[in-house]
Amino acid sequence: MSRAVLSLGGNLGDRAGTLRGALVALTRHGLVARSMLYETPPWGPVEQPPYLNAIAVVRGDRDAAGWLSLAGELEQAAGRTREVRWGARTLDVDVVTVTADDGSPVLSDDPDLTLPHPRAHERAFVLVPWLTLEPTATLPGRGRVADLVAALPAEDVAAVVRWEQLA
């Protein structure tokens, strides 16, 4: 029985509906907990609208490749296309970490699935929702999520806004 932390985000169409639909689908695949939705500025070099993001923790009889496969299924169900790297999308699901049955972190340098996610420690849109969901979380090889959030630029952290509080 492995455990995975998934980062979900989208900025096209009904962002909230798409994320909620993916989170509901995850209930059939071992959803343990999920964060609130957060609105965040887009990340990367492509001009695009703001994202809604969330973190989900899942547990089940999948290995790391199985969690990646599930992420792809969720994206496909949401109509995701891959035309521009870091471009706008209906749904993006990243596998942030996977923990094996024995509690050890799964590490991978496979280009299709690098674990832990190679840029998670830089991304407020991943770390802030994860910290609110799991205050004692640790990103393998990088340290406590709380410390990683504290090390980010203050403006990056402040830009991650709980969506339900927006007017």
N, C-alpha and C positions, 0 to 999 in steps of 0.2 A: 504494500500500500504506500504509494508515494504522495507527496504534497507539493503543490505548485502555487506560485504567486504569478498571477496574470495581470498585465496592464491592458486596459481596454480604452480606446479613444476613437472619436469620429467627429468630423466637421462638415459633413454634407447631409442634406435632407433633414429628416426628423432625428436630430442627434440624440435627444433623450429617449425617444421611442426605440431607436436602434440599440442603444446601450442597454436599456431595460430589457429588450427582447433577448439580447445575448446573455444577460444575467439570468433571466428566466430559463433559458436553454441550459445554462450551467447547473441549474438545480437538478437536472437529470444526469449530471456528470460529476456529482460530488461537491457541489458548492458548500463551503464551510462558513464563509463570511464574505461580505462585500463592503466597500466603502460607499460613502455618499458620492454624488456626481459633483465634479469640479469643472469650472470653465477655465481654460488656460489659453494663452496665446499660442499660435502655431510655432513649431520648432523646426528649424531647418531653413534652407535658402529660398524656398518657394513661397511667393505671396499667396495667402489663402485666409479663409475665415477662421475664427477661434474654434477650439476643440472643446468637447466635453470629454472628461476622462474619469476612470474609476479603476479601482484595484479589486481583484477577486482572489480568494484563496480557495483552492479546490484540493480534494483528497480522493484518491481512487486507485484502481488497479491498472495504472498506465505508467510507462516509463517516460523519459523526457521526450522521445520522439512521438509518443502517443499524445502528450500534451500539445506538442507543436501541431500535430495532425488535427486535433480538436480545434485549435486556434484557427487553422485554415478553413475548417468546416464552418465555424462561426462567421468568419469573414465572407466566405462564399455565400452563405445564407443571407447575408446583409447586402449582397450585390457588389462587393469590393472588386475593383479592377486595379491592376498594377501598371499604370502608364508612366508615372513620374515618381522617382525616388523622393521620399519625404513630401510628396504632394498631398493634396486634399483626398479624403477617402470617407466612405460611409462608415467603415469599421476597420480598426487596426487592433489586433490582439498579439501582444508580445509575451513570451514566456520569460519572466524575470529571473526566477529561481525554481529549482526542483530539489526536493529533499527526499532521499531514499528511505526505504522501510526502516533502516537502522538509525535514522536521524542525521546521517551525514549528507553534506551538500553534494549534489551531482555537478561535476565539473566537465565542461566540454569545450574544445576549441574547434569543433566542426563548423565550417563556414555557414552551414544551413541552420545550426542551432548552437550558438556560443552561450555557455552557462558559467556563471551567472551572466545576464544580459550585459554586454560590454559597455554600454553607455548609461545604464540605470543610475549609477552613482552621480551623474551629471544632470539628471532630469528631475526638476522640481515636480513636474506633472506626474511622475511615478512616485517619488519619495514622500511628498506631502500627504497624498491620500493613503499611502501605505502606513505612514507613521500614525495617522489618526485611527486607522484600523487596528494596527498592531504596534503599540508604543514601545515594545521591547524587541522589535524585529532587527535582524542582522542581515546585511548583504554579504554573502561569503566573499572573503578576500578583500573586502572594503571596510567592514566594521558596522557599528550600530547605525541604523537608519536615522536615529535622532541626531547623531554626530554628523552624518552626511548632510542632513538638512541644514544644520547649523553652519556648515562650511560653505553652503551655496551663497551666491550673491543675494542680499536681502531683497532686491527688486524681483529676482526670479521667484523667490518664495512668496512674496506679496502678490504676485500675478496669478497665483493658483487660488481661485476664489470659489468657495462652496456655492454651487449653482443655485440651489434653492433660495439663497439669500439675495440673488440678483433681482433687480426690479424688472 
